[in-house]
């Protein structure tokens, strides 16, 4: 099953997350299929490249992780 979740990047004490599409059994850091956006927790910046692409994936049965779902709700991005 495919999931849209966060993949950590950045340096120590300077986290940066990518919003990625990945198989739920694989490591999000190395096994993702596509980068869909990013989240910077230091500045609280959350950006999705193409919201219609995420809606298309969701219509095909892809699930959002709880954290990505919460970030989308907080930033008022409807899916």
C-alpha positions as CSV (number, residue, x, y, z in Angstrom):
1,X,0.0,0.0,0.0
2,X,1.3,3.4,-0.9
3,X,1.3,6.2,1.7
4,X,2.1,9.9,1.6
5,X,4.3,10.6,4.6
6,X,7.3,12.7,5.8
7,X,10.9,11.9,5.1
8,X,13.5,13.6,7.3
9,X,16.4,15.4,5.8
10,X,18.7,18.2,6.9
11,X,21.5,18.4,9.5
12,X,21.5,17.6,13.2
13,X,19.4,20.1,15.1
14,X,18.2,21.6,11.8
15,X,15.4,19.2,10.7
16,X,13.8,19.5,7.3
17,X,11.1,17.1,6.0
18,X,10.0,16.1,2.5
19,X,6.5,15.0,1.8
20,X,7.0,11.8,-0.2
21,X,5.0,9.1,-1.8
22,X,6.3,5.7,-0.7
23,X,5.5,2.1,-0.1
24,X,4.4,1.7,3.6
25,X,6.9,-1.1,4.2
26,X,10.0,0.7,2.9
27,X,12.1,3.4,4.6
28,X,10.8,6.8,3.7
29,X,14.3,8.2,3.5
30,X,15.5,6.0,0.7
31,X,12.5,4.3,-0.9
32,X,10.3,7.0,-2.0
33,X,8.8,7.3,-5.5
34,X,8.1,11.0,-5.7
35,X,8.6,14.2,-3.7
36,X,5.3,16.0,-3.3
37,X,6.3,18.9,-1.1
38,X,8.2,19.9,2.1
39,X,7.8,20.9,5.7
40,X,10.3,23.1,7.7
41,X,9.4,22.7,11.4
42,X,11.7,25.6,12.4
43,X,9.8,28.2,10.4
44,X,6.5,26.2,10.3
45,X,6.6,26.4,6.5
46,X,4.6,23.7,4.8
47,X,4.3,23.6,1.0
48,X,2.8,21.2,-1.5
49,X,4.0,21.4,-5.1
50,X,0.8,20.1,-6.8
51,X,-2.4,19.6,-4.7
52,X,-4.3,18.1,-7.6
53,X,-1.7,15.3,-7.9
54,X,-2.2,14.4,-4.2
55,X,-6.0,14.4,-4.8
56,X,-5.4,12.0,-7.7
57,X,-3.3,9.7,-5.6
58,X,-5.9,9.7,-2.8
59,X,-8.7,8.8,-5.3
60,X,-6.5,5.7,-6.3
61,X,-6.4,4.5,-2.7
62,X,-3.2,6.1,-1.4
63,X,-3.4,7.1,2.3
64,X,-2.0,10.0,4.2
65,X,0.0,9.5,7.3
66,X,-1.5,11.1,10.4
67,X,1.2,13.8,10.6
68,X,0.7,14.9,7.0
69,X,-3.0,14.9,7.4
70,X,-2.7,17.1,10.5
71,X,-0.3,19.5,8.6
72,X,-2.7,19.8,5.7
73,X,-5.6,20.5,8.1
74,X,-3.6,23.1,10.0
75,X,-2.6,24.9,6.7
76,X,-6.2,24.7,5.4
77,X,-5.3,22.5,2.4
78,X,-8.4,20.5,1.6
79,X,-8.1,17.0,0.0
